[in-house]
Amino acid sequence: MVPRSDGKELRHNPRHNELWTGHSLQGLATVAARPRRELPGTELLGERFEKWGVRPDDPGANDVRGRLARIQLSVGDQFWFLETAERIAEAEKAKAAWNPKAKAAQYLDLCKIVTAAARLSKEISEVFPPPWTEERARMGLLVAELAAFIEGTLAATMVVNKNAAVSLASATVRTMKEHRKPKSRVYWELLQDLIWLASGKTAGRMSERSVRRYVEDQRMSRSPGRDYWRRNFKLIQEAVRLNPLQKPASPKLIHDPRGGPPQPVDGGASRGQRNAIEAFTEIARLYLEASDPPNSSRGRRP
């Protein structure tokens, strides 16, 4: 109630109090939680910023948003522009983690350990030949773990991930250019800033020259352990084949006991074996990323 000049009281309009009711506060929160309406020409930007962990109020993000809005790219061109930035950022991250000269000793250490594991697995199979069942079941588990260690370390010491990231980035840049109209401008300076944002600002901005180089075919890296693996590949292959948990590939079908349709018998490692391979891969990668591993054989020759 509000007193009037004549002494009477005036009732509040119920709408005057709406902002202070629970329902109204909830409505305001809902409005605040709605995604930001992007400017024309930046429709796909907000989703990418969220994926990259870029805050909407980031000064660099606001600058990029304004510049992208001014050039008015189509949604298709926006997609390839943002995808290019993301792929290059991933490739640069993979390249930064790849330092074969500094890690050559670690690679060689792992190669020698894997070769020793392969020899041990072969010797076990000669002394205690399969099948490893009943009282020899533990022997089979040991051979399976050795095989998982061999496969995991082999995967960690190869450069498939790095080469794949670089190749994909190069292919994406070329695709982005192909989708642009003939003689239309490629905004390399804007792409530089997008790459910086896509990397989480963990690295410095790339030069325009470095970005343009991705248009060309990229040179693939070689693992420091490549020659060692080649010399001992037959031994390693035999050790992996001894793995008792490998399921043989078969064209036959097995019937689901629950009455479902018959399923093909898959080949390859079991689920547990795949998990073990992934675990050993991660362990090997952590070893390779260590700055100064213990008992390093730095300087020794294979």
N, C-alpha and C positions, 0 to 999 in steps of 0.2 A: 504494500500500500504506500502511495506517495502523497504527502499533504499538499493541498492546493492553496492558492492565495485566499480563497473564501472559507477556508477552514475544513472543507470536505476533503475526502481522500479519493485518490484516483487509483484504480486497479492497474497493476502492471499488465502490459500486453504479454501473454504467455510466450510469445516469440522472443521477447527481450531476454529471457532466461535460458533460451535453448543452448547457448554455448556452455552453460555450466551444468547441464544434465549429463548423466552417464552416457546416454545414447548419442548425444551430440559429440562428446569427447571421443567416443568410439568411431563416429563418422569421420571426425577430423583425422584420427589415426589411420583410418582406411584410405582417406584421400592422400595422406602423406606417404603411405606405403605403396601407392600406385607407381608403376614404372614411369620414368621421365619420358615425356613426349619429345621425340627426337625431331630436329629440324629437317626439312626436306633435303635430301641428299646425304643424310646421316642415319637413315632408318636402321641400319645394321650395326651401328657403332656401339650403342649401349650394351648390347648383348656381348660383344667382344670385350669391352672394357670390364664387364663383370667377370668374364672368363679369365682375363689377364690379371685380375685383382687390382684394377685401376679405379680409384675413387672418382665418383662423378664430379666432385668439386676440385679435382686436381688441376692446377694451373696449366700444366702441359696438355692435359686431356681437353680442357676448354679451348685452348688455342687450336688444337688439331680439329676439334669439332667445328669451330668457326671456319677454318680454312677448307675443310671438306664440304661444308654447306655452301661455300662460295663457288666451288667448281661444279657442283650439281651433277655428280655421277649417277648413272642409273643404278638400280638395285643390283643388277647383274655385275656391273663394273665395280660397285662397292664390295661385293662378295669377293671377287678375285683380288682386289686391292688389299683388303684386310687379310685374306687368306695368304697372300704373298708375304705380308709383314710377319704373320705368325710363323710361317714355314722358315723364313730366313732367320728369325729369332731362335727357333729351335735348332737350326743348323749351326748357327754361331755358338750356341751353348754346347752342342756336341763337339764342335771343333776346339773350343776352349778346354774341354775336359780331356782332349786327346794330346798327349805329349810323349810320343814314343821314345825320344832321345833320353828324357829324364827317367822314364820307366822301363828302359830296356832290361835292366838287371832283374826287376820284379817279374817281367814277362818270362825271362829265361828261367828264373827260379820255379815258376809255376809249370813251365814246360817240362822241366826235369822231374818235378814231383809227380806230374801226371804220367810221364813215361814209366817211372818207378811203380806207380799204382797199376798201370797196364801189365807190367811184367809180373807183379805179384798176383794179379787176377789170373794170368795165364798159368803161372806155376801152381796155384791152388787147383785149377781145373785139371792139371796133369796129375797131381798127387791124389786129389779127391775128385774124380770125374763126376759129372752130373749123371742122373738127376739128384738134386740136393733135397731129399725128403727125409722125413722122420728125424733120426738123430743127426743127419747132415743138413737139416733145414737152416740152422744158423750160418752154415758155410755159404748157402745160397744168398742169404740176406747180406753177408759181407761182400760177396761178389756184386750184388745189386747196388750196394752203396758205393762201391768202387766205380762201377759204371756210371752212376749218377754224378760222382765227383769228376770223372773224366769228361763227361758231356758238358757239365756246367762250367768247368774251367775252360774248355775249348771255346764255348760260346762267349765267355767273358774276355778272352784274349784276342778274339777276332774283332774286326772293326766294321761289322755289318751295320750296326745301328748308326754309327757316325756317317758312313758312306751313304746309307739309305736316306738319312736326314738331309744331307747335302744334295743328293740327286733329286729328291722330292722338291726341295726349295728351288733348285734350278729349273725343274720342269714347271713349277707353279709360276715362276716369273715369266717364262716364255708363254705360258697359257694366258696369263694376265695381259701381256702385250698383244697377243693374237685377238683377244676379245675387244680391244680398243679399235676405234675406227682408224682407217689408214691416215697417216700423217697427224693423228691426234697426239696430244702431249701426254707423256708419262710423268707424273708428278714425283720425281725421284726425291726431292727434298722433303716432301710430305711423307713419303714412304720411309725415309730415314727416321722421322719422329715416331711413326707408328711402330717401327721395329723396336725402337727404344722402349716404348710403352709396353709392347708385347713381351719384352724380356724382363719386365718388372723393374726396369731401371737398375738392374744389377750390373750392367756393363755400360761403357761409354757409347755415345752415338757413333754409328758406322759412318764412314765417309761415303759420299755419293759414288765415288769410283768403286768402292768395295761392294756397294749394293748392285751397281751395274754389272759387275763381273759375274753375277749369278745368271745372267742371260747366256753366258758361254758354257760350254761343257766343262764340268768340274773334274779336277784331278782326284782320283780315288786313292786313299791311303792304304798302306800295307802294314800288317801287324808285324812287330819285331819278332814274333815267334813263328812267322809263316814258314820259313825255311826249316826250322826245327820240326814243325808239325809234318811237313812233307816227308822228311827223312824217316819219321817214326809213325807215319799214318797207318801202315799195315798193322803194326802192333796194337795201336790204339783201337783200330777198327775191330780187331779180333776180341779185345777185352770188352768192348761194348756189346758185341754179339753174344758174349757169354752170359749176359744179364738174364737171370731166370725169370724176371718179372716182365720181360717183353712178351707181348701177346702176338702170336703169329697172325699175319693177314690171311683172311680166308674168304672166298666168295660165298661160302655156305651161310644159311640163315638159321637163327635160333629163335625159338618160339617163346613169347612172353608167357610166363606161368599165370599171369593175371588175365589172359585171354586176349591181349592186344595183338596187333599185327606183328609178323616176324621181323626181326631186326638183323642187319648184317653184322658179322663178326669183324670188329675193327682190328687193325694192326697197330703197332707202336707201343710206347710205354704205357703202363697203367697210370691211373691218376696219382697214386702215391709216388710212383717213380718220377712223374713230371714235377710234382711238388719238390721232390728231393733235388732234381736237376736245377730248378729255379733257385732253391736255397743255396746250392753250391755256386751257382752263377753269381748271386749277390755277394757271397763271401769272397769270391775271387775278385770281383770288381772293387770291393772295399779295400782289399789288399793292394790292388793296382793303384788306387787313388791315394793310398797312404804316402805321405811326403818322405818318410824315412823308415821303411819297414825294418823290423829286427832281423839280424843275421842276413842282411842283404849280401848277395854275391856280386856286388858292383865291380865291374872290371873283369870278371871271368869270361872266358870264351866258351861257347858250346862244345 
